[in-house]
Amino acid sequence: MPIVTVQQGPRDVESKRELVARITDAFVDAYKIPADTVQVWIQETPTDSFAVAGRLVAETKR
């Protein structure tokens, strides 16, 4: 049973729903396994708790 962990900043529920569907489909297609054997865990970190290029993401313009 594959377990996929996604670490990311906060996203809306619709975006996460689409992401987990696509990840699940990729495993089903690649490994020829049932969808109910694929687990996707999303770990969200607030933008003031991670940095890119030495700056907190919360402090950068997107």
RAKAZI-V993942 format. One record per pair of residues at least 6 apart in sequence whose C-alpha atoms are under 6 Angstrom apart, sorted by the first residue. I is the first residue (numbers start at 1). J is the second residue. D is the distance in Angstrom with one decimal. If there is no record, write none. Layout:
i:I j:J d:D
i:I j:J d:D
//
This chain:
i:1 j:37 d:5.2
i:1 j:38 d:5.9
i:2 j:38 d:5.2
i:3 j:39 d:4.7
i:3 j:40 d:5.8
i:4 j:40 d:4.8
i:5 j:40 d:5.9
i:5 j:41 d:4.8
i:5 j:42 d:5.9
i:6 j:42 d:4.8
i:7 j:43 d:4.9
i:7 j:44 d:6.0
i:8 j:44 d:5.1
i:9 j:44 d:5.2
i:9 j:45 d:5.0
i:9 j:46 d:5.8
i:9 j:47 d:5.9
i:10 j:44 d:5.5
i:28 j:35 d:5.9
i:47 j:57 d:5.2
i:47 j:58 d:4.8
i:48 j:56 d:5.8
i:48 j:58 d:5.0
i:50 j:56 d:5.7
i:51 j:57 d:5.2
//
